[in-house]
Amino acid sequence: MLFQEMERRKQILIVDDNIFNIEVLKNFIEVNFNNRFNLEIALSGQNAVTKASEMFFDYILMDINMPLMSGFEASRIITNS
């Protein structure tokens, strides 16, 4: 087994309230990074905070302009947890 195959797949949380943006980013990551990432989706800042409290993410790609809870506010809550 190759060393690369033994590495843990990184976890990415994609946070955006626009389904089109999510699909574009998801497809870009899947095509260009050869399944090296597990992708999780959150459709709101509140949902992102919940998911981040339930599991570890190596990367969080956050839209900053969302209704109810902005990406800035969600990021602040996640980083201070």
SULJO-V959224 format. One record per pair of residues at least 4 apart in sequence whose C-alpha atoms are under 6 Angstrom apart, sorted by the first residue. I is the first residue (numbers start at 0). J is the second residue. D is the distance in whole Angstrom. If there is no record, write none. Layout:
<<I | J | D> <I | J | D>>
//
This chain:
<<8 | 35 | 5> <8 | 36 | 5> <9 | 36 | 5> <9 | 57 | 6> <10 | 36 | 6> <10 | 37 | 5> <10 | 56 | 5> <10 | 57 | 5> <11 | 38 | 5> <11 | 56 | 6> <11 | 58 | 5> <11 | 59 | 6> <12 | 39 | 5> <12 | 40 | 6> <12 | 59 | 5> <13 | 40 | 5> <13 | 60 | 5> <14 | 41 | 5> <14 | 42 | 6> <14 | 61 | 5> <14 | 62 | 6> <15 | 42 | 5> <15 | 62 | 5> <16 | 42 | 5> <16 | 43 | 6> <21 | 25 | 6> <22 | 26 | 6> <26 | 30 | 6> <27 | 31 | 6> <28 | 32 | 6> <29 | 34 | 6> <41 | 46 | 6> <41 | 47 | 5> <44 | 68 | 5> <44 | 70 | 6> <44 | 73 | 5> <47 | 51 | 6> <48 | 77 | 6> <61 | 70 | 6> <62 | 70 | 6> <63 | 69 | 5> <63 | 70 | 4> <63 | 71 | 6> <64 | 69 | 5> <65 | 69 | 5> <70 | 74 | 6>>
//
